[in-house]
Amino acid sequence: MTVLGACRYQDGKRTRDILLDDEVPDQMDRSEFAWIDLCDPTMEELSTLQDRYGLHPLMVQASLDADQPPKLDVYGDQLFVIARTARLDDDRILYGAVAVFVSHHHIIIVRHNAASHGADLRAQLETAPKLLAQGVDYVLHAVLNEVVDDYLPIFEMVEDDVLEMERRSLDTFLGRAEVVRIFHLRCELTRFQRTLGPMGEVIRKLVRGHYPCISAEALPYFDDVMDHVMRVQTMVDGLLQVLVSVFELSSLLEQQRTGAITRQLAAWAAILAVPTALAGIYGMNFRYMPELEWRYGYFGVVGIMALLCSLLWLRFRRAGWL
């Protein structure tokens, strides 16, 4: 386990660092709370926090599962939120999880494969003590906002690649590797879309519901996070449609180019059939054949071949086959 931070705050300012097994004061006002941020803790370590902060066993068990979908649960006067983090690695979207335990006097964050921004978020919030003084609901908003903000770079990087493929598909055939990549990106974005839906539902519940630890003053902040989720959802939907159109456009252009090549081959085959037929007839080894004794027969046959081939070439040229 990595302890990214464990501190107590009062009126938006850090008062002291704490240990996981520190005793919790019996009396605290709303402006005082503990903020503990952990990465990949064990069950024994969470059990210590469970005893100290009265965490529900079901919440603790769920927080250990790195593959939990986004959800929002209420246990007594405590709120339990799971959010899914995402980051792009080459063409793969790698997922993590952030589980958040919230009560009036503590917020405990458990991260799985998502430890990169924990210290940065704490430092950022500590520079704005007036906002941090609003309590644990503002910290919860900041955590969810951090998770959602990381979604946008994924979309932007994938979008650049997809638009480049779209431009290239107008000029050249898409090779097997590019077609496979289109299907791979489509699968990744579809899976990402399935994450965005539950995430949006979690934020929507926070905005529209009445939950412990969430004050009315904090609702506009969660509404802003929901707007970000909806924006990313809309962009991902559009990008999926672009991927489908790129594949369909590439298939149509390939069929068109194949048809053009087929017409060209058919036209040249028809042109070459004329001299082949005439040469085949006069190449037969019969003793008595018309025009065999004609003095200018060779030149006449060659001329007829050239004339017929020229007429066919002109006809196919006007039809756009050549």
TORKOL-4160 file (C-alpha; in steps of 0.2 Angstrom, whole numbers, padded with zeros to 4 digits, m for minus):
322
<pt num="1" X="0000" Y="0000" Z="0000"/>
<pt num="2" X="0005" Y="0018" Z="m0003"/>
<pt num="3" X="m0001" Y="0032" Z="0008"/>
<pt num="4" X="m0003" Y="0047" Z="m0004"/>
<pt num="5" X="m0008" Y="0058" Z="0010"/>
<pt num="6" X="m0017" Y="0057" Z="0028"/>
<pt num="7" X="m0020" Y="0074" Z="0035"/>
<pt num="8" X="m0033" Y="0083" Z="0046"/>
<pt num="9" X="m0040" Y="0099" Z="0040"/>
<pt num="10" X="m0049" Y="0113" Z="0049"/>
<pt num="11" X="m0057" Y="0129" Z="0041"/>
<pt num="12" X="m0048" Y="0124" Z="0024"/>
<pt num="13" X="m0031" Y="0122" Z="0032"/>
<pt num="14" X="m0020" Y="0107" Z="0036"/>
<pt num="15" X="m0018" Y="0106" Z="0054"/>
<pt num="16" X="m0008" Y="0090" Z="0056"/>
<pt num="17" X="m0003" Y="0073" Z="0048"/>
<pt num="18" X="m0012" Y="0058" Z="0055"/>
<pt num="19" X="m0009" Y="0039" Z="0055"/>
<pt num="20" X="m0021" Y="0026" Z="0049"/>
<pt num="21" X="m0024" Y="0019" Z="0067"/>
<pt num="22" X="m0025" Y="0036" Z="0075"/>
<pt num="23" X="m0040" Y="0039" Z="0087"/>
<pt num="24" X="m0054" Y="0049" Z="0079"/>
<pt num="25" X="m0060" Y="0063" Z="0090"/>
<pt num="26" X="m0078" Y="0062" Z="0097"/>
<pt num="27" X="m0083" Y="0080" Z="0094"/>
<pt num="28" X="m0079" Y="0089" Z="0078"/>
<pt num="29" X="m0087" Y="0103" Z="0069"/>
<pt num="30" X="m0092" Y="0103" Z="0051"/>
<pt num="31" X="m0076" Y="0113" Z="0046"/>
<pt num="32" X="m0065" Y="0099" Z="0053"/>
<pt num="33" X="m0062" Y="0083" Z="0043"/>
<pt num="34" X="m0049" Y="0070" Z="0040"/>
<pt num="35" X="m0043" Y="0066" Z="0022"/>
<pt num="36" X="m0035" Y="0050" Z="0019"/>
<pt num="37" X="m0029" Y="0045" Z="0001"/>
<pt num="38" X="m0022" Y="0027" Z="m0001"/>
<pt num="39" X="m0016" Y="0017" Z="m0016"/>
<pt num="40" X="m0019" Y="m0002" Z="m0017"/>
<pt num="41" X="m0022" Y="m0005" Z="0001"/>
<pt num="42" X="m0024" Y="m0023" Z="0009"/>
<pt num="43" X="m0039" Y="m0029" Z="0018"/>
<pt num="44" X="m0030" Y="m0028" Z="0034"/>
<pt num="45" X="m0026" Y="m0010" Z="0032"/>
<pt num="46" X="m0044" Y="m0006" Z="0027"/>
<pt num="47" X="m0050" Y="m0015" Z="0042"/>
<pt num="48" X="m0040" Y="m0003" Z="0053"/>
<pt num="49" X="m0049" Y="0011" Z="0044"/>
<pt num="50" X="m0066" Y="0002" Z="0046"/>
<pt num="51" X="m0064" Y="0001" Z="0065"/>
<pt num="52" X="m0058" Y="0019" Z="0067"/>
<pt num="53" X="m0071" Y="0027" Z="0055"/>
<pt num="54" X="m0085" Y="0015" Z="0056"/>
<pt num="55" X="m0085" Y="0010" Z="0038"/>
<pt num="56" X="m0098" Y="m0002" Z="0032"/>
<pt num="57" X="m0091" Y="m0019" Z="0028"/>
<pt num="58" X="m0100" Y="m0020" Z="0011"/>
<pt num="59" X="m0091" Y="m0003" Z="0007"/>
<pt num="60" X="m0074" Y="m0010" Z="0012"/>
<pt num="61" X="m0076" Y="m0026" Z="0002"/>
<pt num="62" X="m0082" Y="m0016" Z="m0014"/>
<pt num="63" X="m0067" Y="m0004" Z="m0012"/>
<pt num="64" X="m0055" Y="m0019" Z="m0014"/>
<pt num="65" X="m0062" Y="m0024" Z="m0031"/>
<pt num="66" X="m0052" Y="m0014" Z="m0045"/>
<pt num="67" X="m0065" Y="m0019" Z="m0058"/>
<pt num="68" X="m0081" Y="m0012" Z="m0049"/>
<pt num="69" X="m0092" Y="m0002" Z="m0061"/>
<pt num="70" X="m0096" Y="0016" Z="m0056"/>
<pt num="71" X="m0109" Y="0017" Z="m0042"/>
<pt num="72" X="m0116" Y="0027" Z="m0028"/>
<pt num="73" X="m0122" Y="0019" Z="m0012"/>
<pt num="74" X="m0128" Y="0026" Z="0005"/>
<pt num="75" X="m0125" Y="0017" Z="0021"/>
<pt num="76" X="m0133" Y="0026" Z="0036"/>
<pt num="77" X="m0125" Y="0044" Z="0037"/>
<pt num="78" X="m0110" Y="0039" Z="0025"/>
<pt num="79" X="m0109" Y="0040" Z="0006"/>
<pt num="80" X="m0099" Y="0027" Z="m0004"/>
<pt num="81" X="m0094" Y="0032" Z="m0022"/>
<pt num="82" X="m0084" Y="0022" Z="m0035"/>
<pt num="83" X="m0078" Y="0030" Z="m0051"/>
<pt num="84" X="m0068" Y="0023" Z="m0065"/>
<pt num="85" X="m0052" Y="0031" Z="m0071"/>
<pt num="86" X="m0045" Y="0029" Z="m0088"/>
<pt num="87" X="m0029" Y="0033" Z="m0098"/>
<pt num="88" X="m0023" Y="0029" Z="m0115"/>
<pt num="89" X="m0008" Y="0017" Z="m0118"/>
<pt num="90" X="m0004" Y="0016" Z="m0137"/>
<pt num="91" X="m0021" Y="0011" Z="m0144"/>
<pt num="92" X="m0028" Y="0003" Z="m0127"/>
<pt num="93" X="m0038" Y="0012" Z="m0114"/>
<pt num="94" X="m0032" Y="0006" Z="m0097"/>
<pt num="95" X="m0044" Y="0007" Z="m0083"/>
<pt num="96" X="m0043" Y="0010" Z="m0064"/>
<pt num="97" X="m0054" Y="0013" Z="m0050"/>
<pt num="98" X="m0057" Y="0026" Z="m0036"/>
<pt num="99" X="m0067" Y="0022" Z="m0021"/>
<pt num="100" X="m0072" Y="0036" Z="m0010"/>
<pt num="101" X="m0079" Y="0034" Z="0008"/>
<pt num="102" X="m0088" Y="0051" Z="0013"/>
<pt num="103" X="m0095" Y="0056" Z="0030"/>
<pt num="104" X="m0097" Y="0073" Z="0038"/>
<pt num="105" X="m0080" Y="0072" Z="0046"/>
<pt num="106" X="m0069" Y="0061" Z="0035"/>
<pt num="107" X="m0066" Y="0057" Z="0016"/>
<pt num="108" X="m0056" Y="0041" Z="0013"/>
<pt num="109" X="m0050" Y="0038" Z="m0005"/>
<pt num="110" X="m0045" Y="0021" Z="m0011"/>
<pt num="111" X="m0036" Y="0021" Z="m0028"/>
<pt num="112" X="m0032" Y="0006" Z="m0039"/>
<pt num="113" X="m0021" Y="0009" Z="m0054"/>
<pt num="114" X="m0025" Y="0027" Z="m0052"/>
<pt num="115" X="m0012" Y="0035" Z="m0040"/>
<pt num="116" X="m0004" Y="0048" Z="m0052"/>
<pt num="117" X="m0014" Y="0063" Z="m0047"/>
<pt num="118" X="m0017" Y="0060" Z="m0029"/>
<pt num="119" X="m0003" Y="0071" Z="m0022"/>
<pt num="120" X="m0006" Y="0085" Z="m0035"/>
<pt num="121" X="m0025" Y="0086" Z="m0031"/>
<pt num="122" X="m0021" Y="0088" Z="m0013"/>
<pt num="123" X="m0008" Y="0102" Z="m0016"/>
<pt num="124" X="m0020" Y="0110" Z="m0028"/>
<pt num="125" X="m0035" Y="0111" Z="m0016"/>
<pt num="126" X="m0023" Y="0117" Z="m0002"/>
<pt num="127" X="m0020" Y="0132" Z="m0012"/>
<pt num="128" X="m0038" Y="0137" Z="m0011"/>
<pt num="129" X="m0042" Y="0135" Z="0008"/>
<pt num="130" X="m0059" Y="0145" Z="0006"/>
<pt num="131" X="m0065" Y="0131" Z="m0005"/>
<pt num="132" X="m0058" Y="0117" Z="0005"/>
<pt num="133" X="m0066" Y="0124" Z="0020"/>
<pt num="134" X="m0083" Y="0120" Z="0013"/>
<pt num="135" X="m0080" Y="0102" Z="0018"/>
<pt num="136" X="m0079" Y="0084" Z="0012"/>
<pt num="137" X="m0092" Y="0087" Z="m0002"/>
<pt num="138" X="m0080" Y="0099" Z="m0011"/>
<pt num="139" X="m0066" Y="0087" Z="m0010"/>
<pt num="140" X="m0078" Y="0073" Z="m0017"/>
<pt num="141" X="m0082" Y="0085" Z="m0031"/>
<pt num="142" X="m0063" Y="0088" Z="m0034"/>
<pt num="143" X="m0059" Y="0069" Z="m0035"/>
<pt num="144" X="m0074" Y="0066" Z="m0047"/>
<pt num="145" X="m0069" Y="0081" Z="m0058"/>
<pt num="146" X="m0051" Y="0075" Z="m0058"/>
<pt num="147" X="m0057" Y="0058" Z="m0065"/>
<pt num="148" X="m0068" Y="0065" Z="m0078"/>
<pt num="149" X="m0055" Y="0078" Z="m0084"/>
<pt num="150" X="m0043" Y="0064" Z="m0088"/>
<pt num="151" X="m0056" Y="0057" Z="m0100"/>
<pt num="152" X="m0054" Y="0071" Z="m0112"/>
<pt num="153" X="m0036" Y="0069" Z="m0117"/>
<pt num="154" X="m0041" Y="0051" Z="m0122"/>
<pt num="155" X="m0054" Y="0057" Z="m0134"/>
<pt num="156" X="m0042" Y="0070" Z="m0141"/>
<pt num="157" X="m0028" Y="0058" Z="m0145"/>
<pt num="158" X="m0040" Y="0045" Z="m0152"/>
<pt num="159" X="m0049" Y="0058" Z="m0162"/>
<pt num="160" X="m0032" Y="0064" Z="m0171"/>
<pt num="161" X="m0028" Y="0046" Z="m0176"/>
<pt num="162" X="m0046" Y="0043" Z="m0183"/>
<pt num="163" X="m0047" Y="0059" Z="m0193"/>
<pt num="164" X="m0030" Y="0055" Z="m0200"/>
<pt num="165" X="m0036" Y="0038" Z="m0205"/>
<pt num="166" X="m0052" Y="0047" Z="m0213"/>
<pt num="167" X="m0041" Y="0058" Z="m0224"/>
<pt num="168" X="m0030" Y="0044" Z="m0229"/>
<pt num="169" X="m0044" Y="0033" Z="m0234"/>
<pt num="170" X="m0049" Y="0046" Z="m0247"/>
<pt num="171" X="m0033" Y="0044" Z="m0256"/>
<pt num="172" X="m0027" Y="0026" Z="m0254"/>
<pt num="173" X="m0033" Y="0008" Z="m0249"/>
<pt num="174" X="m0033" Y="0005" Z="m0231"/>
<pt num="175" X="m0022" Y="m0010" Z="m0228"/>
<pt num="176" X="m0026" Y="m0025" Z="m0216"/>
<pt num="177" X="m0017" Y="m0017" Z="m0202"/>
<pt num="178" X="m0027" Y="m0001" Z="m0203"/>
<pt num="179" X="m0043" Y="m0010" Z="m0204"/>
<pt num="180" X="m0039" Y="m0021" Z="m0189"/>
<pt num="181" X="m0034" Y="m0005" Z="m0180"/>
<pt num="182" X="m0051" Y="0003" Z="m0184"/>
<pt num="183" X="m0060" Y="m0012" Z="m0177"/>
<pt num="184" X="m0049" Y="m0011" Z="m0161"/>
<pt num="185" X="m0052" Y="0007" Z="m0159"/>
<pt num="186" X="m0071" Y="0004" Z="m0161"/>
<pt num="187" X="m0070" Y="m0009" Z="m0147"/>
<pt num="188" X="m0060" Y="0002" Z="m0135"/>
<pt num="189" X="m0072" Y="0017" Z="m0138"/>
<pt num="190" X="m0087" Y="0006" Z="m0136"/>
<pt num="191" X="m0080" Y="m0001" Z="m0119"/>
<pt num="192" X="m0076" Y="0017" Z="m0114"/>
<pt num="193" X="m0094" Y="0022" Z="m0119"/>
<pt num="194" X="m0100" Y="0009" Z="m0107"/>
<pt num="195" X="m0090" Y="0017" Z="m0093"/>
<pt num="196" X="m0096" Y="0034" Z="m0097"/>
<pt num="197" X="m0114" Y="0029" Z="m0095"/>
<pt num="198" X="m0113" Y="0024" Z="m0077"/>
<pt num="199" X="m0101" Y="0038" Z="m0072"/>
<pt num="200" X="m0114" Y="0050" Z="m0079"/>
<pt num="201" X="m0128" Y="0042" Z="m0069"/>
<pt num="202" X="m0117" Y="0043" Z="m0053"/>
<pt num="203" X="m0115" Y="0062" Z="m0055"/>
<pt num="204" X="m0133" Y="0064" Z="m0060"/>
<pt num="205" X="m0138" Y="0056" Z="m0044"/>
<pt num="206" X="m0127" Y="0068" Z="m0034"/>
<pt num="207" X="m0135" Y="0083" Z="m0043"/>
<pt num="208" X="m0153" Y="0078" Z="m0041"/>
<pt num="209" X="m0153" Y="0068" Z="m0025"/>
<pt num="210" X="m0152" Y="0072" Z="m0007"/>
<pt num="211" X="m0138" Y="0063" Z="0001"/>
<pt num="212" X="m0129" Y="0064" Z="0018"/>
<pt num="213" X="m0113" Y="0075" Z="0017"/>
<pt num="214" X="m0118" Y="0084" Z="0001"/>
<pt num="215" X="m0124" Y="0102" Z="0005"/>
<pt num="216" X="m0135" Y="0112" Z="m0007"/>
<pt num="217" X="m0120" Y="0124" Z="m0010"/>
<pt num="218" X="m0110" Y="0110" Z="m0018"/>
<pt num="219" X="m0123" Y="0105" Z="m0030"/>
<pt num="220" X="m0117" Y="0117" Z="m0044"/>
<pt num="221" X="m0100" Y="0110" Z="m0043"/>
<pt num="222" X="m0107" Y="0092" Z="m0046"/>
<pt num="223" X="m0118" Y="0099" Z="m0060"/>
<pt num="224" X="m0102" Y="0106" Z="m0069"/>
<pt num="225" X="m0094" Y="0088" Z="m0068"/>
<pt num="226" X="m0110" Y="0081" Z="m0076"/>
<pt num="227" X="m0108" Y="0093" Z="m0090"/>
<pt num="228" X="m0091" Y="0087" Z="m0093"/>
<pt num="229" X="m0096" Y="0069" Z="m0093"/>
<pt num="230" X="m0110" Y="0073" Z="m0105"/>
<pt num="231" X="m0098" Y="0082" Z="m0117"/>
<pt num="232" X="m0086" Y="0068" Z="m0117"/>
<pt num="233" X="m0101" Y="0056" Z="m0120"/>
<pt num="234" X="m0107" Y="0066" Z="m0135"/>
<pt num="235" X="m0089" Y="0067" Z="m0143"/>
<pt num="236" X="m0086" Y="0048" Z="m0141"/>
<pt num="237" X="m0103" Y="0045" Z="m0149"/>
<pt num="238" X="m0098" Y="0056" Z="m0164"/>
<pt num="239" X="m0081" Y="0048" Z="m0165"/>
<pt num="240" X="m0089" Y="0030" Z="m0166"/>
<pt num="241" X="m0099" Y="0036" Z="m0180"/>
<pt num="242" X="m0084" Y="0043" Z="m0189"/>
<pt num="243" X="m0075" Y="0026" Z="m0187"/>
<pt num="244" X="m0090" Y="0017" Z="m0195"/>
<pt num="245" X="m0090" Y="0030" Z="m0209"/>
<pt num="246" X="m0071" Y="0028" Z="m0212"/>
<pt num="247" X="m0073" Y="0009" Z="m0214"/>
<pt num="248" X="m0089" Y="0011" Z="m0225"/>
<pt num="249" X="m0080" Y="0024" Z="m0235"/>
<pt num="250" X="m0065" Y="0014" Z="m0237"/>
<pt num="251" X="m0075" Y="m0001" Z="m0242"/>
<pt num="252" X="m0085" Y="0009" Z="m0255"/>
<pt num="253" X="m0070" Y="0017" Z="m0263"/>
<pt num="254" X="m0061" Y="m0001" Z="m0264"/>
<pt num="255" X="m0077" Y="m0008" Z="m0273"/>
<pt num="256" X="m0077" Y="0007" Z="m0284"/>
<pt num="257" X="m0058" Y="0005" Z="m0288"/>
<pt num="258" X="m0060" Y="m0013" Z="m0291"/>
<pt num="259" X="m0075" Y="m0010" Z="m0302"/>
<pt num="260" X="m0064" Y="0002" Z="m0312"/>
<pt num="261" X="m0050" Y="m0010" Z="m0314"/>
<pt num="262" X="m0062" Y="m0024" Z="m0319"/>
<pt num="263" X="m0070" Y="m0012" Z="m0333"/>
<pt num="264" X="m0052" Y="m0008" Z="m0339"/>
<pt num="265" X="m0047" Y="m0026" Z="m0340"/>
<pt num="266" X="m0064" Y="m0031" Z="m0349"/>
<pt num="267" X="m0061" Y="m0017" Z="m0362"/>
<pt num="268" X="m0044" Y="m0022" Z="m0366"/>
<pt num="269" X="m0049" Y="m0040" Z="m0367"/>
<pt num="270" X="m0063" Y="m0035" Z="m0379"/>
<pt num="271" X="m0050" Y="m0025" Z="m0390"/>
<pt num="272" X="m0038" Y="m0040" Z="m0390"/>
<pt num="273" X="m0051" Y="m0052" Z="m0395"/>
<pt num="274" X="m0052" Y="m0044" Z="m0412"/>
<pt num="275" X="m0034" Y="m0048" Z="m0418"/>
<pt num="276" X="m0035" Y="m0064" Z="m0409"/>
<pt num="277" X="m0050" Y="m0070" Z="m0418"/>
<pt num="278" X="m0044" Y="m0064" Z="m0435"/>
<pt num="279" X="m0027" Y="m0072" Z="m0432"/>
<pt num="280" X="m0035" Y="m0088" Z="m0427"/>
<pt num="281" X="m0045" Y="m0089" Z="m0442"/>
<pt num="282" X="m0031" Y="m0086" Z="m0454"/>
<pt num="283" X="m0020" Y="m0097" Z="m0445"/>
<pt num="284" X="m0029" Y="m0113" Z="m0448"/>
<pt num="285" X="m0020" Y="m0125" Z="m0459"/>
<pt num="286" X="m0033" Y="m0128" Z="m0473"/>
<pt num="287" X="m0027" Y="m0128" Z="m0491"/>
<pt num="288" X="m0042" Y="m0120" Z="m0499"/>
<pt num="289" X="m0047" Y="m0104" Z="m0490"/>
<pt num="290" X="m0054" Y="m0087" Z="m0497"/>
<pt num="291" X="m0041" Y="m0073" Z="m0500"/>
<pt num="292" X="m0026" Y="m0085" Z="m0498"/>
<pt num="293" X="m0020" Y="m0080" Z="m0515"/>
<pt num="294" X="m0024" Y="m0062" Z="m0513"/>
<pt num="295" X="m0008" Y="m0051" Z="m0515"/>
<pt num="296" X="m0012" Y="m0038" Z="m0502"/>
<pt num="297" X="m0021" Y="m0050" Z="m0490"/>
<pt num="298" X="m0009" Y="m0048" Z="m0476"/>
<pt num="299" X="m0010" Y="m0029" Z="m0476"/>
<pt num="300" X="m0029" Y="m0030" Z="m0478"/>
<pt num="301" X="m0031" Y="m0041" Z="m0462"/>
<pt num="302" X="m0019" Y="m0030" Z="m0452"/>
<pt num="303" X="m0028" Y="m0015" Z="m0457"/>
<pt num="304" X="m0045" Y="m0022" Z="m0453"/>
<pt num="305" X="m0037" Y="m0027" Z="m0436"/>
<pt num="306" X="m0031" Y="m0009" Z="m0433"/>
<pt num="307" X="m0047" Y="m0002" Z="m0438"/>
<pt num="308" X="m0058" Y="m0013" Z="m0427"/>
<pt num="309" X="m0047" Y="m0011" Z="m0412"/>
<pt num="310" X="m0047" Y="0008" Z="m0414"/>
<pt num="311" X="m0066" Y="0009" Z="m0415"/>
<pt num="312" X="m0067" Y="m0002" Z="m0399"/>
<pt num="313" X="m0054" Y="0009" Z="m0390"/>
<pt num="314" X="m0064" Y="0025" Z="m0395"/>
<pt num="315" X="m0080" Y="0017" Z="m0389"/>
<pt num="316" X="m0073" Y="0012" Z="m0372"/>
<pt num="317" X="m0064" Y="0028" Z="m0370"/>
<pt num="318" X="m0081" Y="0038" Z="m0372"/>
<pt num="319" X="m0089" Y="0026" Z="m0360"/>
<pt num="320" X="m0076" Y="0030" Z="m0347"/>
<pt num="321" X="m0069" Y="0012" Z="m0346"/>
<pt num="322" X="m0052" Y="0017" Z="m0352"/>
